[in-house]
Amino acid sequence: MSRILMSVFVVGVAVVGMVPILSVAAEPTASAEKVAKEAQETIEATKQYTAQQKEAFQRKAQDELVVLQRQILGLREKIAKSSESTRADLQKSLNELEKKKEGVREKLDELKSTGDAKWHELREGLHTALNELTQSYRKVRSHLP
């Protein structure tokens, strides 16, 4: 009888000892699933943030271009009213200004059609083009009487 008790005891200890092992084995699977879910949520949040940043930059650049287009139109009117010699000199600068404006518009269109992942590459070029257009506008405006 003591052998039977001893066997039951050994089997009982073995079964009880396996319970923590089974829960440890199940735990990494649950943790791995949790980590994978959190990683996916992080990726989605990053994509949304990137899309929001792209849209905000795009709106700002579009607004700046609209303002510059209005200013160039006003500049064109002032040049048309200026003397013939002034008009001839400024017309060349105005044409260059228009080319730069079209370059900015093309870069903005390219940005609109670019995926969220690559917009950072175009952002700096568009930013630079807008700054050059603004500087060129100021230069032409400074030559008006």
C-alpha positions as CSV (number, residue, x, y, z in Angstrom):
1,M,0.0,0.0,0.0
2,S,2.8,2.4,0.7
3,R,4.1,1.7,-2.8
4,I,0.7,2.7,-4.2
5,L,0.6,5.8,-2.1
6,M,4.1,6.6,-3.1
7,S,3.3,6.2,-6.8
8,V,0.2,8.4,-6.5
9,F,2.2,11.0,-4.7
10,V,4.9,11.0,-7.4
11,V,2.4,11.2,-10.2
12,G,0.6,14.1,-8.3
13,V,3.8,16.0,-7.8
14,A,4.6,15.5,-11.5
15,V,1.2,16.8,-12.6
16,V,1.3,19.7,-10.2
17,G,4.8,20.5,-11.4
18,M,3.7,20.6,-15.0
19,V,1.0,23.1,-14.5
20,P,3.4,26.0,-14.2
21,I,5.3,24.7,-17.2
22,L,2.1,24.7,-19.3
23,S,1.2,28.2,-18.2
24,V,4.7,29.5,-19.0
25,A,4.5,27.9,-22.5
26,A,1.1,29.5,-23.1
27,E,2.3,32.9,-21.8
28,P,4.9,33.6,-24.6
29,T,2.3,33.0,-27.2
30,A,-0.1,35.4,-25.6
31,S,2.8,37.9,-25.1
32,A,3.9,37.5,-28.7
33,E,0.3,38.1,-29.9
34,K,0.1,41.2,-27.7
35,V,3.4,42.5,-29.0
36,A,2.4,41.9,-32.6
37,K,-0.9,43.7,-32.0
38,E,0.8,46.6,-30.4
39,A,3.3,46.8,-33.2
40,Q,0.5,46.8,-35.8
41,E,-1.3,49.6,-33.9
42,T,2.0,51.6,-33.8
43,I,2.5,51.1,-37.5
44,E,-1.0,52.3,-38.2
45,A,-0.7,55.3,-35.9
46,T,2.6,56.2,-37.6
47,K,1.0,56.0,-41.0
48,Q,-1.9,58.2,-39.9
49,Y,0.6,60.7,-38.4
50,T,2.7,60.8,-41.6
51,A,-0.4,61.3,-43.7
52,Q,-1.5,64.2,-41.5
53,Q,1.9,65.8,-41.7
54,K,1.9,65.5,-45.4
55,E,-1.5,67.0,-45.7
56,A,-0.7,69.9,-43.4
57,F,2.5,70.6,-45.3
58,Q,0.7,70.4,-48.6
59,R,-2.0,72.8,-47.5
60,K,0.6,75.3,-46.2
61,A,2.6,75.1,-49.4
62,Q,-0.6,75.5,-51.5
63,D,-1.6,78.5,-49.4
64,E,1.8,80.1,-49.8
65,L,1.6,79.5,-53.6
66,V,-1.8,81.2,-53.8
67,V,-0.5,84.2,-51.9
68,L,2.5,84.5,-54.2
69,Q,0.3,84.1,-57.3
70,R,-1.8,87.1,-56.1
71,Q,1.3,89.1,-55.4
72,I,2.8,88.3,-58.8
73,L,-0.5,89.4,-60.4
74,G,-0.3,92.7,-58.6
75,L,3.3,93.0,-59.6
76,R,2.3,92.4,-63.3
77,E,-0.3,95.2,-63.1
78,K,2.3,97.6,-61.6
79,I,4.8,96.7,-64.3
80,A,2.2,97.3,-67.0
81,K,1.6,100.8,-65.6
82,S,5.3,101.7,-65.3
83,S,7.4,103.5,-67.9
84,E,8.4,101.7,-71.1
85,S,12.1,101.4,-70.1
86,T,11.3,100.1,-66.6
87,R,8.7,97.7,-68.1
88,A,11.3,96.2,-70.5
89,D,13.8,95.6,-67.7
90,L,11.3,94.1,-65.3
91,Q,9.5,92.0,-67.9
92,K,12.4,89.6,-68.1
93,S,12.5,89.3,-64.3
94,L,8.7,88.8,-64.3
95,N,9.1,86.0,-66.9
96,E,11.7,84.3,-64.7
97,L,9.4,84.7,-61.7
98,E,6.6,83.0,-63.6
99,K,8.9,80.1,-64.5
100,K,9.8,79.6,-60.9
101,K,6.1,79.8,-59.9
102,E,5.4,77.0,-62.4
103,G,8.2,75.0,-61.0
104,V,6.7,75.3,-57.5
105,R,3.3,74.3,-58.9
106,E,4.9,71.2,-60.5
107,K,6.6,70.2,-57.3
108,L,3.4,70.6,-55.4
109,D,1.5,68.4,-57.9
110,E,4.3,65.9,-57.6
111,L,3.9,66.0,-53.8
112,K,0.2,65.4,-54.1
113,S,0.7,62.3,-56.1
114,T,3.5,60.9,-54.0
115,G,2.8,58.3,-51.4
116,D,3.0,59.1,-47.7
117,A,6.3,57.2,-47.3
118,K,8.2,59.3,-49.9
119,W,6.8,62.8,-49.3
120,H,9.7,63.7,-47.0
121,E,12.1,63.5,-50.0
122,L,10.0,66.0,-51.9
123,R,9.3,68.3,-49.0
124,E,12.7,69.9,-48.9
125,G,12.8,70.6,-52.6
126,L,9.3,72.2,-52.5
127,H,10.3,74.2,-49.4
128,T,13.4,75.5,-51.2
129,A,11.5,76.3,-54.4
130,L,8.9,78.3,-52.4
131,N,11.7,80.3,-50.7
132,E,13.4,81.0,-54.0
133,L,10.1,82.2,-55.5
134,T,9.5,84.5,-52.5
135,Q,13.0,85.9,-52.8
136,S,12.7,86.4,-56.5
137,Y,9.3,88.2,-56.0
138,R,10.9,90.5,-53.4
139,K,13.8,91.3,-55.7
140,V,11.5,92.2,-58.6
141,R,9.2,94.2,-56.4
142,S,12.2,96.2,-55.0
143,H,13.0,97.4,-58.5
144,L,9.6,99.0,-59.0
145,P,9.5,102.8,-58.7
